[in-house]
């Protein structure tokens, strides 16, 4: 991808399905490994999956994926915010990623 303009990728994990969240993290890590800027939002109840996905989450973060956890989801669950994950909401996520291709998983 050297010398090409690369469109950022924004992935929203919309629900608490572990397989879909794992696939979203795998997709994010693969895109980041190829040099594509990637941001993820774990929305609503999907934030409860973050502790169970610790290894995949760590890999994605190490590759430069920006991960946001929905503040409402955090407030409704007892999930602690993992290191490297930023609290935020849908509006701030979209504002931070205006030119990204948006994928909802």
N, C-alpha and C positions, 0 to 999 in steps of 0.2 A: 504493500500500500504506500510505499515511499513515493513522495512527490504528488500524491493524489489528495484531494480534499476528502475527508472522511466525515460522513454524517454521524453524529452521536446517536447512541441508542438509549432509550429510556424504557425501563421495564417496570410495570406495576404488578405486584403480586396481590391479587384481589381477594383471595379467600384462604381459609386454613387447610388447604389440601397439601400434605407433605410432598407428594410426588411432583405436583406442579411447581411448588416452591423450589424443590431440588433442581428441576429442569430449568427454571428461571435463573438460578444461581450458576448452573453449568453453562447456560447460554451467555450470561454476563461475563463469566470468566473466559470463555472461548473468544468472545468478541474483544475483550480487553487484551488478551494475549496476542491478538492480531493487530493491536494498536488502535482500536476504536474506543473513543471515550464512551463510558457506560455509567448510567445512574439507575438505581433501583429504589422503588418505594414499596415497602411492606405496609399495605393498607389494612385498616380495621383489625379483624381477628387474626390475620396472617402474622402479626407481630409475635403471637404466641409460639410460632414455629422457630423463631430465631435461635433459641438455645439448642434445639434438637439438630439444627443445621450448622452447628458451630464450625465443623471442619470445612465445609463448602463455603461458608461465610468468610472464614479466615483466608481461604484461597482467593476468593473474589476481592476482598479488601487488599490483600498483598499485591494483586495485579492492578490496583488503582480504581476499582469500581467504587463509586460513591453510593453508599447505602443509607437510606432514610427510613425511619420507623414512624408510622402514623402516631401522632400525639394522642389522638382519641383512642386508638387501639391500645396504646401503652396505659392510658388512664383506666381503661376498662378491664385490663388484665393485670396479673401480678408479675408480668415479665419485666425483668431488669434490662435496661438498655445495654447491649453488648458493646465492648470497647470498639471504637472505630465507626459505630453507627450513630447517625445524627437524628435527633427528633425533628419532626416537621409534619407538614400537611400537604394535601393535594395541590393547593394553590401555590405554595412556595416551591413545591417540586416542579410544577409546570413552568413557573416563572424562571426557575434556574435552568430549565432545559427547553427553551423555546424552539430550537431548530432540530430537536431530536426526533428520530423515528420512534413512535410510541407503540409499545407492545403490552397488552394486558394478558396476564396469565392467571 
